[in-house]
Amino acid sequence: MIRSHGDPPTLTTPAGTSAPAPTLPSRPQTARLAVVFEDSELLVLNKPAGLVCHPTKSDATSSLIGRVRLYLGPAAAPQLINRLDRETSGLVLIAKTPPAARALRRLWETRAVTKTYLAIVHGVPGTPAGEVEAPLGPDPASPVAIKDCVRPDGAPARTRWRVLRSWRRAEGRFSLLEVEPLTGRKHQIRIHLAHLGHPIVGDKIYGGDERVYLDFVSGRLTEAQRARLLLPFHALHAAGLTFTWQDREWRFAALPEPWFSDFLAGEELPAGSGSPTDAKPAAPGLLP
């Protein structure tokens, strides 16, 4: 178990003074959790890519919530406040008590939480920052049952983004984006960035060839397909959370895993060096 991963949390009292994080209690080493913060009501974790939040197997360590139960003990009744896709890494909040769960869920439901993600995308956007406002709904043309797309009758969705840096590798040109979803739709960031023509590196559904996902879930993914993905997981990381609760401002941050950070190496490209021709075509089923 990793006691701390990323920046320590900042807790601000109404008077503006910092409140120190409590000392973590001794916990079982078998839980394999990256603990960012813990007190009597809240547990904040840095979820690794490839781990589901809810159990799909009988193995207690095959899901995040299963590992949390091992960590907290049999008397605990932890509740997930936010969830991440299997391949998305980063910050997940778990409430230890029912009152904390109710209060924190209200913050998420009322969009009172600022969520910051890091995404590595193909290509270099033509502008340093932007906002996507495009409705999302099921993709009826896709053989992937969980796939959504931009469609005029979909649910409203907005995503804000900015380029942190761009670079060149042997495989092509890439950019690191800071992304803030202003709504909370399924796969929102992944769909909106693909809609821009800059899909997330390693995305098996929205990366341009959804057959990769079908082969992945059926265990038929070839070495050639793995090579084209470039990364073992899609490069999306939930890096920051900020909200006000119990008359304090809470800020949490977590660093991405080494496979994500290592991909950032390459020849630096100047800001604004992208062009429309640098973008990939939008995936089938997306609006022009």
Backbone bond lengths (Angstrom), bond angles and torsions (degrees), N, CA, C in turn:
res aa  C-N    CA-C-N  psi(-1)  N-CA   C-N-CA  omega(-1)  CA-C   N-CA-C  phi
1 M - - - 1.461 - - 1.520 109.89 -
2 I 1.316 116.06 137.94 1.455 121.75 178.44 1.518 107.73 -99.11
3 R 1.287 117.73 123.07 1.465 120.92 -176.68 1.525 112.51 -72.63
4 S 1.294 117.35 -35.43 1.465 120.32 -177.01 1.508 108.94 -142.00
5 H 1.316 116.81 138.46 1.457 121.25 -179.22 1.524 107.75 -145.35
6 G 1.299 117.41 115.78 1.455 119.76 -176.86 1.510 111.31 91.68
7 D 1.318 116.07 -165.00 1.453 120.60 -178.40 1.523 110.31 -73.38
8 P 1.337 118.28 146.91 1.455 120.00 176.42 1.521 110.32 -68.82
9 P 1.355 117.93 154.00 1.458 119.63 -179.72 1.520 111.27 -68.82
10 T 1.327 115.51 149.58 1.450 121.46 173.44 1.512 107.67 -109.11
11 L 1.305 118.30 122.90 1.451 123.84 177.74 1.514 107.44 -115.06
12 T 1.321 117.01 122.20 1.456 120.91 -177.32 1.517 109.77 -114.54
13 T 1.313 117.24 127.70 1.456 122.48 178.71 1.521 109.48 -82.19
14 P 1.363 117.94 166.34 1.462 119.61 178.69 1.526 113.14 -54.74
15 A 1.336 117.20 -31.46 1.460 119.95 -179.29 1.522 111.93 -79.37
16 G 1.344 116.55 -6.10 1.447 119.61 177.00 1.506 114.23 92.25
17 T 1.333 117.51 3.01 1.463 120.05 179.48 1.517 109.70 -89.81
18 S 1.314 116.36 149.26 1.450 120.61 -178.55 1.515 110.47 -77.59
19 A 1.341 115.33 138.03 1.464 120.65 176.29 1.515 108.10 -103.85
20 P 1.336 118.53 124.48 1.461 119.58 -177.49 1.515 111.59 -67.49
21 A 1.350 116.00 144.49 1.454 120.68 176.01 1.523 109.45 -69.59
22 P 1.335 117.48 143.05 1.461 119.75 -178.29 1.522 111.49 -70.33
23 T 1.324 115.57 159.72 1.459 120.57 175.97 1.520 109.57 -72.14
24 L 1.333 116.74 133.23 1.456 120.17 -178.97 1.517 110.50 -75.04
25 P 1.340 117.18 140.72 1.461 119.64 177.25 1.525 110.94 -74.95
26 S 1.317 115.89 165.28 1.456 120.98 175.89 1.520 109.25 -70.11
27 R 1.340 116.37 133.07 1.456 121.09 -176.65 1.523 110.32 -132.36
28 P 1.351 117.62 163.23 1.455 120.41 178.23 1.525 111.45 -64.06
29 Q 1.313 116.28 142.15 1.454 120.99 179.56 1.523 111.86 -80.06
30 T 1.343 117.95 -13.07 1.465 121.38 -175.50 1.523 113.26 -76.56
31 A 1.330 117.71 -12.77 1.463 120.22 -174.32 1.524 113.23 -71.71
32 R 1.332 118.63 -25.36 1.471 122.84 177.22 1.530 110.93 54.20
33 L 1.326 115.31 62.37 1.460 121.86 179.54 1.519 110.30 -122.63
34 A 1.330 115.63 145.17 1.456 121.55 171.97 1.526 107.34 -98.41
35 V 1.313 116.50 98.36 1.462 122.19 -174.66 1.525 109.45 -86.68
36 V 1.317 115.98 121.24 1.457 121.91 176.57 1.525 110.80 -90.19
37 F 1.333 115.85 -38.39 1.472 120.57 -177.74 1.517 108.42 -158.89
38 E 1.352 115.27 149.11 1.460 119.97 175.12 1.511 110.00 -154.70
39 D 1.350 115.06 136.15 1.456 120.76 167.34 1.525 107.26 -140.42
40 S 1.321 118.17 -162.49 1.464 120.98 -174.10 1.528 113.04 -71.58
41 E 1.353 117.50 -16.77 1.464 120.53 -176.49 1.526 113.76 -117.01
42 L 1.318 117.01 -20.27 1.459 120.38 -167.88 1.519 111.15 -136.00
43 L 1.323 115.39 140.19 1.463 122.68 172.81 1.523 107.49 -129.12
44 V 1.323 117.37 124.76 1.462 122.56 -179.61 1.523 108.16 -116.00
45 L 1.337 115.66 127.33 1.458 121.32 -175.32 1.515 111.27 -122.66
46 N 1.327 115.05 156.35 1.456 122.26 170.60 1.526 106.67 -105.40
47 K 1.339 116.41 96.83 1.462 121.48 -175.70 1.525 111.12 -70.82
48 P 1.329 117.81 133.31 1.465 118.81 175.18 1.522 111.50 -76.20
49 A 1.312 117.25 153.99 1.457 121.47 173.28 1.524 109.16 -64.79
50 G 1.342 116.12 145.00 1.448 121.04 177.83 1.513 114.53 93.66
51 L 1.331 117.53 -3.21 1.466 121.62 -179.59 1.524 109.38 -109.02
52 V 1.337 117.16 126.17 1.464 120.70 177.57 1.522 109.41 -76.09
53 C 1.332 116.10 153.89 1.468 119.42 178.19 1.523 111.14 -77.96
54 H 1.348 117.51 -40.81 1.461 121.70 -179.05 1.525 110.08 -108.06
55 P 1.330 118.16 150.06 1.462 120.46 -174.94 1.523 113.21 -67.62
56 T 1.325 115.21 138.75 1.461 122.42 171.86 1.528 110.18 -121.12
57 K 1.340 117.02 -5.76 1.458 123.25 179.25 1.528 108.31 -132.81
58 S 1.321 115.51 169.12 1.463 120.26 -179.45 1.523 112.59 -78.48
59 D 1.325 117.20 -18.11 1.464 121.49 -179.51 1.525 109.89 -64.92
60 A 1.327 116.79 125.86 1.471 121.47 -175.51 1.519 112.53 -65.00
61 T 1.330 118.21 -23.41 1.464 120.36 -177.65 1.524 113.07 -97.97
62 S 1.336 117.88 6.16 1.462 120.40 -176.81 1.517 113.39 -83.27
63 S 1.333 117.93 -5.53 1.467 121.75 178.45 1.519 109.51 -136.08
64 L 1.319 115.43 159.25 1.462 119.82 179.31 1.520 111.38 -64.18
65 I 1.335 117.34 -45.91 1.459 119.17 -177.43 1.531 110.84 -66.50
66 G 1.347 117.27 -31.18 1.454 120.14 175.47 1.513 111.58 -64.28
67 R 1.318 116.65 -42.20 1.461 120.23 178.24 1.525 111.13 -67.52
68 V 1.331 116.57 -34.77 1.464 120.17 178.09 1.525 110.30 -64.29
69 R 1.337 117.31 -41.38 1.467 120.21 179.02 1.530 111.03 -63.37
70 L 1.333 116.29 -39.07 1.458 119.42 175.67 1.523 110.86 -63.18
71 Y 1.310 115.50 -40.48 1.464 121.71 -177.09 1.519 112.21 -67.80
72 L 1.350 116.14 -43.27 1.459 120.07 -174.98 1.526 112.94 -86.16
73 G 1.334 117.05 -23.05 1.458 119.63 178.77 1.513 112.51 103.34
74 P 1.345 117.02 164.65 1.469 121.36 -172.76 1.519 114.84 -66.24
75 A 1.319 118.45 -21.19 1.472 120.42 -178.68 1.524 112.22 -81.05
76 A 1.319 118.13 -11.93 1.466 121.80 -175.66 1.519 111.17 -81.13
77 A 1.334 115.77 152.75 1.468 122.39 175.38 1.527 108.56 -131.60
78 P 1.335 117.73 68.66 1.464 120.94 -175.44 1.530 112.09 -68.07
79 Q 1.335 115.23 148.17 1.466 121.09 178.67 1.521 109.45 -129.00
80 L 1.337 115.75 126.14 1.462 120.46 176.38 1.522 110.18 -69.02
81 I 1.318 117.06 132.89 1.466 121.60 177.43 1.532 110.59 -94.81
82 N 1.301 117.02 -42.53 1.466 120.79 174.82 1.518 108.49 -128.44
83 R 1.320 116.52 158.43 1.454 121.58 -177.92 1.521 109.10 -129.89
84 L 1.309 114.77 151.61 1.459 121.63 176.07 1.518 108.88 -123.74
85 D 1.332 115.96 150.47 1.459 120.19 174.04 1.524 110.04 -58.22
86 R 1.311 116.02 159.98 1.464 121.24 -178.82 1.529 111.63 -51.47
87 E 1.332 117.65 -45.88 1.468 120.25 -173.80 1.518 113.75 -88.80
88 T 1.316 118.22 -7.72 1.460 121.16 177.79 1.520 109.26 -83.95
89 S 1.319 116.72 128.81 1.458 121.40 177.55 1.525 109.57 -97.03
90 G 1.349 115.26 166.02 1.453 118.14 171.17 1.512 115.46 125.81
91 L 1.322 114.90 -161.27 1.457 123.55 -167.35 1.522 113.41 -71.33
92 V 1.323 115.01 127.81 1.467 122.64 173.67 1.524 107.48 -131.66
93 L 1.346 115.94 133.15 1.464 121.91 179.17 1.516 110.06 -101.72
94 I 1.321 116.06 136.67 1.463 122.96 176.20 1.518 108.38 -125.01
95 A 1.323 115.69 126.42 1.474 120.30 175.53 1.517 109.13 -87.89
96 K 1.336 116.29 138.75 1.465 121.15 179.54 1.523 112.28 -93.25
97 T 1.334 117.73 -18.99 1.457 121.25 -176.99 1.525 109.70 -127.59
98 P 1.347 117.99 151.77 1.464 120.02 177.66 1.531 114.09 -58.49
99 P 1.359 120.12 -42.67 1.468 118.57 178.11 1.529 112.77 -60.79
100 A 1.328 117.23 -41.22 1.459 119.89 177.98 1.520 110.66 -63.86
101 A 1.337 117.18 -40.55 1.461 120.83 179.27 1.524 111.12 -61.94
102 R 1.323 117.61 -44.18 1.462 120.96 -179.75 1.531 110.94 -63.25
103 A 1.321 116.57 -45.68 1.464 120.37 -177.32 1.525 111.47 -66.14
104 L 1.316 116.63 -44.04 1.459 120.05 -177.85 1.530 111.24 -69.54
105 R 1.321 117.56 -37.40 1.472 119.44 177.48 1.520 111.13 -64.41
106 R 1.326 116.80 -35.28 1.477 118.87 176.51 1.527 110.78 -61.73
107 L 1.332 117.14 -38.00 1.468 120.01 178.03 1.518 110.89 -62.07
108 W 1.328 116.66 -43.01 1.471 119.75 178.71 1.536 110.86 -67.24
109 E 1.324 116.92 -42.27 1.463 120.44 -177.33 1.521 111.99 -65.88
110 T 1.327 116.95 -31.97 1.469 120.73 -179.17 1.533 112.02 -94.29
111 R 1.321 116.94 8.70 1.473 122.67 178.20 1.527 111.78 57.79
112 A 1.317 115.24 40.47 1.461 121.01 179.23 1.522 111.88 -95.15
113 V 1.326 116.67 14.38 1.459 122.23 -178.14 1.530 108.91 -117.82
114 T 1.320 116.31 130.70 1.463 121.09 174.02 1.520 108.44 -91.94
115 K 1.332 116.29 120.47 1.466 122.31 -177.79 1.527 108.74 -113.24
116 T 1.312 116.15 128.55 1.461 121.64 -179.81 1.523 109.66 -120.02
117 Y 1.322 115.24 129.38 1.465 121.71 179.66 1.527 109.71 -118.74
118 L 1.316 115.60 156.01 1.459 122.92 167.80 1.517 107.70 -111.34
119 A 1.330 116.49 135.74 1.463 121.66 179.96 1.523 109.48 -137.17
120 I 1.321 116.06 132.88 1.469 120.83 171.36 1.518 106.97 -97.31
121 V 1.330 116.56 124.02 1.459 120.68 -176.12 1.523 110.71 -121.27
122 H 1.313 114.88 159.20 1.452 121.14 172.85 1.527 109.53 -73.17
123 G 1.338 116.65 137.85 1.450 121.24 174.37 1.518 113.91 82.79
124 V 1.321 114.38 -178.29 1.457 122.80 -179.27 1.531 108.57 -126.32
125 P 1.320 118.96 115.94 1.466 120.55 178.83 1.526 111.68 -57.98
126 G 1.316 116.01 148.95 1.457 121.12 -178.42 1.510 113.94 -75.23
127 T 1.339 117.83 -15.36 1.461 122.60 177.41 1.527 108.35 -125.56
128 P 1.334 117.91 154.06 1.470 120.03 -176.49 1.522 114.26 -73.02
129 A 1.324 117.64 -17.55 1.460 120.54 -178.01 1.520 108.76 -159.06
130 G 1.323 115.27 163.95 1.456 118.67 179.08 1.514 111.39 -176.40
131 E 1.311 114.62 -179.13 1.461 121.79 178.59 1.526 108.70 -141.04
132 V 1.317 115.77 133.86 1.456 121.98 177.33 1.521 108.26 -104.16
133 E 1.315 116.06 127.05 1.465 121.05 173.09 1.517 106.53 -124.89
134 A 1.333 116.18 101.03 1.458 121.80 -174.95 1.517 108.95 -149.09
135 P 1.334 118.63 124.84 1.465 121.46 -176.52 1.523 111.88 -69.25
136 L 1.335 115.33 149.05 1.463 121.19 -174.81 1.523 110.94 -124.44
137 G 1.337 114.45 144.61 1.462 120.87 176.41 1.505 110.13 -163.12
138 P 1.331 117.62 179.50 1.466 121.10 -178.43 1.523 112.10 -59.34
139 D 1.332 115.01 146.67 1.460 121.47 177.89 1.528 108.22 -98.51
140 P 1.344 118.23 99.81 1.470 120.12 -175.12 1.523 112.91 -70.60
141 A 1.319 117.65 -17.18 1.462 120.71 -177.46 1.511 112.72 -87.61
142 S 1.327 117.75 -6.48 1.465 120.87 -173.94 1.527 111.57 -95.70
143 P 1.331 116.77 140.27 1.468 119.72 173.46 1.536 112.63 -76.25
144 V 1.332 116.78 -8.11 1.464 121.36 177.45 1.533 107.98 -87.45
145 A 1.320 116.33 111.72 1.465 120.70 -171.82 1.518 113.13 -61.66
146 I 1.336 117.21 -31.71 1.471 119.88 -175.42 1.524 112.75 -89.61
147 K 1.332 117.80 1.08 1.465 119.83 -174.52 1.524 111.24 -79.18
148 D 1.335 115.64 134.86 1.463 122.88 172.00 1.523 109.09 -111.65
149 C 1.323 115.34 172.86 1.464 120.14 179.67 1.518 109.53 -153.88
150 V 1.307 115.63 169.99 1.459 121.45 171.92 1.526 107.78 -75.01
151 R 1.328 116.37 127.40 1.466 121.34 179.93 1.524 108.61 -151.31
152 P 1.332 117.95 143.70 1.472 120.37 -172.18 1.520 114.25 -63.10
153 D 1.338 118.12 -24.95 1.465 120.68 -179.47 1.529 112.35 -97.91
154 G 1.328 116.49 14.98 1.453 120.21 -177.98 1.516 113.35 -82.21
155 A 1.310 115.77 179.94 1.460 122.12 178.44 1.530 109.56 -76.57
156 P 1.330 118.59 140.64 1.463 120.70 179.89 1.531 111.47 -57.61
157 A 1.338 115.68 139.80 1.463 120.34 -179.25 1.519 109.43 -149.63
158 R 1.335 115.74 135.64 1.469 121.59 -179.94 1.520 109.78 -134.44
159 T 1.323 114.98 137.13 1.457 121.61 179.36 1.523 109.28 -136.51
160 R 1.330 116.56 128.67 1.468 122.33 177.32 1.526 108.71 -103.57
161 W 1.320 117.19 141.95 1.466 119.75 -178.52 1.523 110.42 -146.69
162 R 1.347 114.97 157.94 1.459 121.04 171.84 1.523 109.19 -149.38
163 V 1.314 115.77 150.13 1.459 121.84 -178.70 1.526 109.17 -82.83
164 L 1.323 116.83 125.77 1.459 121.29 174.61 1.518 111.28 -89.41
165 R 1.322 117.25 -40.19 1.465 121.79 175.51 1.518 109.09 -166.87
166 S 1.342 115.12 159.14 1.459 121.99 176.47 1.523 108.53 -131.99
167 W 1.337 116.36 150.73 1.458 119.46 -176.78 1.529 109.44 -155.20
168 R 1.319 113.81 166.81 1.462 121.16 179.25 1.522 109.69 -116.73
169 R 1.325 116.29 136.06 1.447 124.24 172.68 1.521 108.23 -125.15
170 A 1.324 116.59 176.15 1.458 120.18 178.18 1.528 111.49 -59.71
171 E 1.351 116.97 -29.39 1.463 120.76 -177.31 1.524 113.32 -82.61
172 G 1.333 118.28 -11.17 1.462 119.98 -179.06 1.515 112.21 143.05
173 R 1.332 115.46 -161.46 1.462 122.43 -179.83 1.523 109.18 -105.55
174 F 1.339 115.38 141.67 1.454 120.68 -174.59 1.527 109.44 -140.62
175 S 1.335 114.96 160.51 1.465 120.68 177.50 1.520 109.79 -137.84
176 L 1.333 114.68 145.91 1.461 122.06 172.24 1.521 107.62 -100.18
177 L 1.323 116.49 120.42 1.455 121.69 -178.67 1.525 110.32 -110.19
178 E 1.334 115.19 143.72 1.456 121.43 165.27 1.524 106.30 -96.05
179 V 1.318 116.85 125.74 1.463 121.19 -171.33 1.520 109.59 -124.94
180 E 1.328 115.33 135.90 1.462 121.06 176.42 1.523 109.33 -124.77
181 P 1.331 118.49 107.91 1.467 119.50 175.36 1.524 110.10 -74.54
182 L 1.317 116.52 125.71 1.464 121.17 -179.14 1.523 111.55 -92.57
183 T 1.335 116.33 -10.73 1.460 123.39 169.56 1.524 106.62 -130.00
184 G 1.321 116.84 175.31 1.457 119.23 -173.24 1.512 113.98 -124.97
185 R 1.330 117.77 53.58 1.466 121.20 -179.78 1.526 111.53 -82.44
186 K 1.319 115.27 156.42 1.462 120.93 178.28 1.524 111.01 -60.12
187 H 1.321 116.24 130.62 1.476 123.23 177.02 1.526 112.37 58.23
188 Q 1.336 117.67 22.33 1.464 121.24 -171.06 1.523 113.46 -55.89
189 I 1.321 117.41 -51.23 1.463 120.09 -177.04 1.518 110.46 -62.42
190 R 1.320 116.39 -44.65 1.463 120.86 -177.82 1.523 111.53 -61.89
191 I 1.321 116.75 -42.51 1.471 120.35 -179.28 1.520 110.84 -70.07
192 H 1.321 117.54 -45.61 1.465 120.29 -177.12 1.526 111.99 -64.27
193 L 1.322 117.79 -40.13 1.462 118.70 178.90 1.528 111.22 -69.22
194 A 1.327 117.45 -37.05 1.468 119.81 174.49 1.525 110.10 -65.00
195 H 1.312 117.11 -36.70 1.471 122.01 178.37 1.528 111.09 -63.07
196 L 1.328 116.69 -32.89 1.462 121.45 176.27 1.530 112.12 -71.44
197 G 1.340 116.37 -14.83 1.450 120.38 -174.34 1.508 113.15 94.21
198 H 1.349 116.61 11.55 1.460 121.62 -179.73 1.531 109.32 -128.80
199 P 1.335 117.18 72.83 1.467 119.38 -178.92 1.516 111.95 -65.78
200 I 1.314 114.88 155.63 1.459 121.10 178.83 1.526 109.62 -69.88
201 V 1.316 115.64 136.37 1.460 121.28 178.44 1.536 109.20 -61.72
202 G 1.330 115.58 131.39 1.457 120.74 177.94 1.513 114.86 86.33
203 D 1.330 118.71 2.81 1.464 120.88 -177.42 1.529 109.70 -75.63
204 K 1.316 116.19 116.62 1.465 121.64 -174.76 1.533 112.83 -80.37
205 I 1.323 117.34 -18.61 1.468 120.16 -179.56 1.521 111.38 -101.62
206 Y 1.321 117.33 -47.22 1.462 120.89 -172.48 1.533 112.70 -105.28
207 G 1.318 116.83 13.08 1.462 120.62 -178.68 1.510 114.51 -84.29
208 G 1.328 118.00 1.02 1.464 120.86 176.23 1.513 114.25 116.74
209 D 1.334 118.49 -17.90 1.466 121.86 179.75 1.523 108.17 -140.49
210 E 1.328 116.07 92.55 1.461 120.33 -176.59 1.531 113.03 -69.06
211 R 1.338 117.26 -12.17 1.464 119.41 175.43 1.528 110.69 -63.31
212 V 1.320 116.22 -25.80 1.464 119.98 177.18 1.528 109.76 -60.88
213 Y 1.321 116.88 -42.20 1.463 119.91 178.96 1.524 110.73 -65.86
214 L 1.325 117.00 -43.71 1.465 120.29 -179.95 1.530 110.88 -61.20
215 D 1.318 116.50 -40.97 1.462 119.76 177.93 1.522 110.77 -69.02
216 F 1.329 116.69 -34.49 1.464 120.75 -180.00 1.523 110.83 -64.66
217 V 1.336 117.62 -48.42 1.468 120.08 -176.09 1.525 111.66 -71.30
218 S 1.330 117.34 -22.75 1.466 119.86 178.54 1.524 112.32 -93.79
219 G 1.348 116.71 1.81 1.456 120.55 177.90 1.508 114.65 76.68
220 R 1.354 117.09 21.74 1.471 120.81 -177.09 1.523 112.76 -110.30
221 L 1.329 118.06 13.48 1.453 120.19 -176.89 1.530 110.00 -64.35
222 T 1.327 116.21 126.85 1.460 120.71 -177.12 1.516 110.79 -88.49
223 E 1.325 116.03 165.42 1.461 120.63 177.04 1.526 110.28 -63.99
224 A 1.331 117.44 -34.35 1.464 120.50 178.01 1.529 110.52 -64.59
225 Q 1.331 116.96 -40.86 1.467 120.11 177.57 1.527 110.84 -66.19
226 R 1.307 117.07 -41.04 1.467 120.14 177.57 1.525 110.78 -61.20
227 A 1.310 116.24 -39.56 1.465 120.41 -179.85 1.526 110.50 -65.15
228 R 1.337 117.27 -39.19 1.471 119.73 180.00 1.528 111.76 -69.28
229 L 1.341 117.41 -28.85 1.462 120.34 177.71 1.527 112.06 -68.08
230 L 1.321 117.38 -27.93 1.468 125.41 177.79 1.527 113.39 75.45
231 L 1.310 117.88 -32.44 1.465 121.79 -177.86 1.527 110.02 -131.21
232 P 1.324 118.32 153.82 1.468 120.13 -179.08 1.524 113.62 -70.09
233 F 1.341 117.15 -24.26 1.462 122.82 179.16 1.522 108.66 -136.09
234 H 1.331 116.62 163.09 1.464 116.32 175.36 1.532 109.55 -70.31
235 A 1.324 115.15 143.29 1.463 122.10 -169.99 1.528 111.22 -87.55
236 L 1.330 115.19 70.94 1.461 121.97 177.81 1.522 107.66 -132.07
237 H 1.336 116.21 125.17 1.463 122.32 -174.14 1.517 110.48 -131.98
238 A 1.337 116.38 125.83 1.466 121.88 175.84 1.520 108.42 -79.28
239 A 1.327 116.07 99.68 1.465 120.92 -167.28 1.516 114.35 -95.25
240 G 1.347 118.98 -25.00 1.455 119.54 -174.23 1.518 113.10 -149.19
241 L 1.324 115.97 145.72 1.460 123.66 174.18 1.522 108.64 -137.22
242 T 1.344 115.82 135.48 1.461 121.31 176.99 1.528 108.77 -137.33
243 F 1.328 116.74 132.05 1.461 120.69 178.01 1.525 109.24 -160.31
244 T 1.307 115.79 163.91 1.458 122.10 176.49 1.516 108.81 -108.89
245 W 1.323 115.94 127.13 1.468 122.00 -177.50 1.522 107.66 -153.77
246 Q 1.326 116.07 138.66 1.462 122.01 -179.86 1.536 111.17 56.50
247 D 1.333 115.71 41.02 1.467 122.69 177.24 1.522 113.11 61.83
248 R 1.324 116.83 25.67 1.457 121.13 176.44 1.517 109.53 -136.33
249 E 1.309 115.27 153.66 1.457 120.18 172.09 1.521 108.50 -94.03
250 W 1.317 116.13 129.09 1.452 122.67 -179.44 1.521 108.72 -111.45
251 R 1.331 116.03 129.09 1.466 121.56 177.05 1.529 108.55 -128.77
252 F 1.320 115.33 124.34 1.459 120.32 177.82 1.518 109.63 -122.88
253 A 1.327 115.32 144.94 1.466 120.98 178.64 1.523 108.56 -140.63
254 A 1.331 115.97 148.09 1.463 121.08 178.93 1.520 109.12 -145.43
255 L 1.321 115.88 140.00 1.450 122.06 179.87 1.525 110.77 -82.81
256 P 1.343 117.71 149.67 1.467 119.80 175.32 1.521 111.66 -72.47
257 E 1.324 115.07 168.69 1.459 121.43 -179.36 1.524 110.76 -75.26
258 P 1.345 117.30 163.21 1.474 120.46 -177.05 1.521 114.61 -57.12
259 W 1.346 118.81 -38.15 1.471 119.41 -179.05 1.533 110.99 -61.01
260 F 1.331 116.80 -32.27 1.466 122.11 177.23 1.524 109.75 -72.20
261 S 1.323 116.27 -52.47 1.465 121.13 -176.43 1.522 112.27 -63.88
262 D 1.341 117.42 -37.63 1.461 120.57 -178.20 1.520 112.06 -64.13
263 F 1.339 117.49 -28.45 1.463 120.71 -178.92 1.530 112.13 -71.98
264 L 1.321 117.40 -12.73 1.462 120.90 -178.96 1.524 112.26 -75.42
265 A 1.319 117.79 -9.34 1.464 120.36 -179.40 1.514 110.50 -71.71
266 G 1.340 116.34 138.12 1.454 121.15 178.50 1.509 111.46 159.92
267 E 1.317 115.92 177.32 1.464 121.67 -179.49 1.527 110.12 -72.94
268 E 1.326 115.40 121.64 1.465 120.90 -177.97 1.522 110.22 -64.09
269 L 1.335 115.84 137.91 1.456 121.95 176.00 1.515 109.16 -109.51
270 P 1.341 118.26 145.88 1.466 120.07 -179.49 1.522 111.67 -66.59
271 A 1.314 115.86 152.11 1.464 121.11 178.37 1.523 109.90 -60.70
272 G 1.336 115.28 141.03 1.459 120.06 178.12 1.504 114.12 74.55
273 S 1.337 117.45 19.86 1.469 119.49 -177.66 1.510 112.60 -86.56
274 G 1.329 118.18 3.00 1.454 120.69 177.38 1.503 111.92 -80.97
275 S 1.327 115.33 168.51 1.457 122.04 178.94 1.517 108.06 -151.92
276 P 1.353 118.12 164.88 1.466 119.51 178.80 1.525 112.88 -55.63
277 T 1.323 117.82 -32.94 1.462 120.25 -178.51 1.515 111.84 -73.52
278 D 1.339 117.02 -12.83 1.449 121.54 -179.94 1.523 111.61 -79.67
279 A 1.327 116.81 -17.68 1.449 121.24 -177.33 1.521 110.79 -82.86
280 K 1.317 115.58 148.35 1.456 120.87 173.71 1.521 109.40 -82.45
281 P 1.332 118.33 150.59 1.452 119.44 176.04 1.529 110.85 -60.33
282 A 1.327 115.63 147.48 1.460 118.94 177.63 1.514 109.48 -63.95
283 A 1.334 115.87 148.50 1.456 120.46 -178.39 1.517 110.63 -65.32
284 P 1.337 117.76 152.76 1.468 120.48 178.35 1.516 111.25 -54.91
285 G 1.330 115.57 140.77 1.441 120.87 179.95 1.519 113.74 95.16
286 L 1.332 117.52 -11.21 1.469 120.69 178.45 1.519 109.83 -89.32
287 L 1.311 115.04 151.34 1.454 119.91 177.10 1.514 110.38 -69.03
288 P 1.339 119.79 149.65 1.464 120.23 176.65 1.516 110.94 -68.66
